[in-house]
Amino acid sequence: MRRVLAWILAAIAIVLSAPVAFAYLKLGIEQNGHLITLKFNTMPVRYFVTNRDVPGVTAPQLRDAAGRAFASWAGVPNVTLSSEFAGFTNANPLSGDGVSVLGFTSRPDLDRVLGSTSFTVDSVTGAIVESDIFFNSTFPWSAAANGEAGRQDIESIALHEIGHFLGLGHSMLGETDLIGTGRRVIASEAVMFPIAFTAGTLNRVPREDDIAGISDTYGNDAFRRSTGSITGRITKNGSGVIGAHVLAFNPSTGALIGGFTLSADGTFVIGGLDAGPHIVRVEPLDDGDISSFLDPSLNVDVNFRPAFHSRLVTVPRGGTSQSINIAVVAK
């Protein structure tokens, strides 16, 4: 069987320990030592909506909010991405039947999860065969144009979950503060940050980190020609650092886009960057629950101090910078 049903941790939590960090992650599967990006290979992406109302959001309102969220992702310049609402259904969004479904499901057991996304993928090609999203109806929801205090905005949460639906992981571009044993978002520069703003807050527009992620997955030739990347290694005592997150800052535009070191040699690549000079910074994932972002089986190293590359790194248009190395030291 080439198709395998995989449950992906792709949930927004209202209060969940999470790091202050930077980067988008694409979802993928390993094949012969290489990572194959998960994505839809056929357009338009067809999806159904469960014909079930909840207080504050009717099924047609969910359809409309999802349609706007899909359009926001498809509206990123130079991406090949389109979607089509296929109709209402009585099926639940976790059916695993080869049909992509979005809908409300009551999950009081998941008292910190607003929504979650699951996939059926082709284990050879990485093609997404089916992607389902459930929104937890035990929370209060709203479809109001300007949001409602105390209720989660369905379009904002749908935009995040549809990012997962299309193959994006979590971004680390955000800032939180402690509330009891958990955290609250006080600033976010990415829709794909895994912790939701306070209920009633709108977050309906993809930011630079989100745009880099969706463009890297679905970008066309014009995107490849107009942007570039930074590559390099993060090392400590001469060995690679696993799980460091690396940030590229464009001083001309203020854009923040990141990447991770996910292999034993400490290699990273940050794509989707505008041509020109960038400041590069690396920092550890030491401010929360690493499993919110990375596979917990990775031997993530958090015992090092943040560091900058000693010089500006020039990103060539349509190409990759000369490889850089940032050597970090233990705390």
C-alpha positions in Angstrom: 0.0 0.0 0.0 1.5 3.3 -1.1 -1.1 5.3 0.9 -0.7 5.6 4.6 -3.0 7.4 7.0 -1.0 9.7 9.3 -2.2 11.8 12.2 -0.2 15.0 12.3 0.0 17.1 15.5 -1.3 20.3 14.0 -3.4 21.9 16.7 -3.8 25.4 18.0 -3.8 25.5 21.8 -5.2 28.4 23.9 -2.7 27.9 26.7 0.2 25.7 25.9 3.9 25.9 26.8 5.7 27.0 23.6 8.9 28.8 22.8 9.5 32.3 21.7 11.1 31.4 18.3 11.2 32.0 14.6 10.7 29.7 11.6 8.2 28.0 9.4 8.3 24.3 8.9 7.0 22.3 6.0 5.6 18.9 6.7 7.3 15.9 5.0 8.1 12.2 5.0 11.5 10.6 4.8 12.2 8.5 1.7 15.6 7.0 1.1 17.3 9.5 3.3 15.6 12.5 1.7 12.7 14.6 3.0 9.7 14.7 0.6 7.5 17.7 1.1 3.8 17.0 1.7 1.6 18.9 -0.8 -1.4 18.6 -3.0 -0.2 17.8 -6.6 -3.6 18.3 -8.2 -5.5 21.6 -8.4 -8.0 22.7 -7.5 -8.0 21.2 -4.0 -11.6 20.0 -3.4 -13.1 20.0 0.1 -16.4 19.4 1.7 -17.9 21.0 4.8 -19.8 19.1 7.5 -23.4 20.2 7.5 -23.5 20.9 11.2 -24.2 24.3 12.9 -22.8 25.4 16.3 -23.7 28.4 18.4 -22.2 31.4 16.6 -21.3 29.7 13.3 -23.7 28.0 10.8 -22.4 25.5 8.3 -22.8 28.1 5.4 -20.8 30.6 7.5 -18.0 28.0 8.0 -18.0 27.4 4.2 -17.7 31.1 3.6 -14.9 31.6 6.2 -13.0 28.6 4.8 -13.4 29.9 1.3 -11.9 33.3 2.3 -9.0 31.5 4.2 -8.2 29.3 1.1 -8.3 32.4 -1.0 -5.8 34.2 1.3 -3.3 31.4 0.8 -4.0 31.2 -2.9 -3.6 35.0 -3.1 0.1 34.9 -2.2 2.0 36.1 -5.3 3.6 33.5 -7.5 2.1 30.4 -6.0 0.2 27.7 -7.9 -2.7 27.0 -5.6 -6.5 26.9 -5.9 -9.4 25.4 -4.1 -13.0 24.4 -4.7 -15.9 23.9 -2.3 -17.4 20.6 -3.3 -20.6 20.7 -1.2 -22.0 20.0 2.2 -21.7 16.5 3.7 -22.9 14.5 6.7 -19.5 13.0 7.1 -17.3 13.9 10.0 -13.9 15.5 9.3 -11.9 12.6 10.6 -13.4 9.9 8.4 -10.2 8.9 6.5 -12.3 8.0 3.5 -10.2 9.8 0.8 -12.4 12.9 0.9 -11.2 16.2 2.5 -13.7 17.5 5.0 -13.8 20.5 7.3 -16.3 20.7 10.2 -17.2 21.0 13.8 -16.7 18.1 16.2 -17.3 18.1 20.0 -14.1 17.1 21.7 -14.4 18.2 25.4 -11.5 15.9 26.2 -9.2 18.2 24.2 -9.7 21.2 26.4 -6.8 23.2 25.0 -7.3 22.3 21.3 -9.3 24.7 19.1 -8.7 22.7 15.9 -6.6 20.0 14.4 -5.7 18.6 10.9 -5.1 15.1 9.8 -3.8 13.7 6.5 -3.8 10.7 4.2 -0.7 10.8 2.1 1.0 8.8 -0.6 4.0 7.4 1.3 6.1 7.3 -1.9 5.4 10.6 -3.5 4.4 12.7 -0.5 1.2 13.8 -2.3 -1.6 14.6 0.1 -4.6 12.4 -0.9 -6.9 13.7 1.8 -6.7 16.4 4.5 -9.4 16.8 7.2 -9.9 19.6 9.7 -12.0 19.5 12.9 -12.9 22.6 14.9 -13.7 21.9 18.5 -17.3 22.9 19.1 -16.8 22.9 22.9 -15.3 26.4 22.5 -17.4 29.5 21.8 -17.1 30.5 18.1 -18.0 33.5 16.0 -18.3 34.3 12.3 -18.8 38.1 12.9 -17.0 40.3 10.4 -15.2 42.2 13.2 -15.0 39.4 15.6 -16.7 39.0 19.0 -15.1 39.3 22.5 -14.8 36.0 24.2 -15.4 34.0 21.0 -12.8 32.4 18.7 -12.9 33.8 15.2 -13.6 31.0 12.8 -11.8 32.6 9.8 -8.6 33.2 11.8 -8.5 29.6 13.1 -9.4 28.2 9.7 -6.6 30.2 8.1 -4.1 28.5 10.5 -5.6 25.0 10.1 -5.8 25.3 6.3 -2.1 26.1 6.3 -1.6 22.7 7.9 -4.2 21.2 5.4 -1.9 22.4 2.6 1.3 21.1 4.1 2.7 23.7 6.5 3.9 23.0 10.0 4.1 25.5 12.8 6.0 28.8 12.7 8.0 30.0 15.7 7.6 33.7 15.0 5.8 34.9 18.1 6.1 35.9 21.7 4.3 34.7 24.8 4.3 35.4 28.5 3.5 33.1 31.4 0.0 32.7 32.8 0.0 30.2 35.6 1.4 27.0 34.1 0.8 28.0 30.5 1.4 30.9 28.1 -0.5 33.7 26.5 0.4 35.1 23.0 1.3 38.8 23.3 2.7 39.2 19.8 2.7 37.0 16.7 4.3 37.6 13.3 2.9 34.4 11.8 -0.5 32.9 11.3 1.1 29.5 11.8 2.3 30.3 15.3 0.8 27.4 17.3 -0.9 29.3 20.2 -4.0 31.3 19.5 -4.5 34.9 20.5 -7.1 35.7 23.1 -10.6 34.9 22.0 -12.0 37.7 19.9 -8.7 38.6 18.3 -8.6 38.5 14.5 -5.5 37.0 12.7 -6.7 36.6 9.1 -3.7 37.7 7.0 -0.6 35.5 6.2 2.7 37.2 7.3 6.2 37.0 5.9 7.1 33.7 7.5 3.8 32.1 6.4 4.3 33.5 2.9 7.8 32.0 2.7 6.4 28.6 3.8 3.5 28.4 1.3 5.7 29.8 -1.5 8.5 27.3 -0.8 5.8 24.5 -1.1 3.7 25.8 -4.0 5.8 28.6 -5.6 6.1 28.8 -9.4 9.1 29.6 -11.6 8.6 33.3 -11.1 8.9 32.8 -7.3 12.1 30.7 -7.8 13.6 33.4 -10.0 12.8 36.3 -7.8 13.9 35.0 -4.4 16.9 33.3 -2.9 18.0 31.3 0.1 20.7 31.2 2.8 22.4 27.9 3.7 24.9 27.0 6.3 25.7 25.1 9.5 25.3 25.7 13.2 28.1 24.1 15.2 29.2 23.8 18.8 32.7 22.5 19.6 33.1 21.6 16.0 30.0 19.3 15.8 26.6 20.1 14.3 23.7 21.4 16.5 20.3 19.7 16.1 17.1 21.7 16.6 18.6 25.2 16.5 16.4 27.8 14.9 17.9 30.3 12.6 16.4 33.7 11.7 17.1 35.8 8.6 16.2 39.5 9.1 16.0 41.8 6.1 16.9 45.3 7.4 15.4 46.9 4.2 11.9 45.4 4.6 11.8 44.2 8.2 10.9 40.7 7.1 11.7 37.9 9.5 11.9 34.4 8.0 13.5 31.3 9.6 14.6 27.7 9.3 15.8 24.9 11.5 18.8 22.6 11.8 17.2 19.2 11.7 20.2 16.9 10.9 23.2 15.8 12.9 25.6 18.0 10.9 23.7 21.2 11.9 22.8 22.2 8.3 20.0 24.7 7.7 18.4 26.3 4.6 16.2 29.4 4.8 14.3 29.9 1.6 11.9 32.4 0.2 14.1 35.4 0.9 14.2 38.7 -1.0 17.5 39.4 -2.7 19.9 41.5 -0.7 21.7 41.6 2.6 20.3 39.8 5.7 21.2 39.6 9.3 21.4 36.0 10.5 20.8 35.0 14.1 20.6 31.6 15.8 19.0 30.7 19.2 18.0 27.6 21.1 14.5 26.2 21.7 14.7 26.7 25.4 11.6 28.6 26.3 8.9 25.9 26.3 7.7 22.6 24.9 9.9 21.6 22.0 7.3 19.0 20.9 5.0 21.8 19.9 7.3 22.4 16.9 9.7 19.5 16.4 9.6 15.7 16.5 10.2 14.8 20.2 12.5 12.0 19.0 15.1 14.5 17.8 18.0 15.0 20.1 17.5 18.7 20.3 20.4 20.7 21.8 19.2 23.7 23.8 22.5 24.3 25.7 24.0 27.1 23.8 23.8 30.9 23.7 22.2 32.9 21.0 24.6 34.2 18.3 24.8 36.3 15.2 26.8 35.7 12.0 29.7 38.1 12.0 28.7 39.7 8.7 25.7 40.5 6.6 24.8 37.6 4.3 23.9 38.6 0.8 21.1 36.6 -0.8 21.3 36.3 -4.6 18.2 36.6 -6.7 17.2 33.1 -7.9 20.1 31.4 -6.1 21.7 30.5 -2.7 24.2 32.4 -0.6 27.7 31.1 0.0 27.5 28.6 2.9 28.0 30.2 6.3 28.9 28.8 9.7 27.8 30.1 13.0 29.7 28.6 16.0 27.8 28.7 19.2 29.1 28.2 22.8 27.5 26.4 25.7 25.6 28.5 28.3 
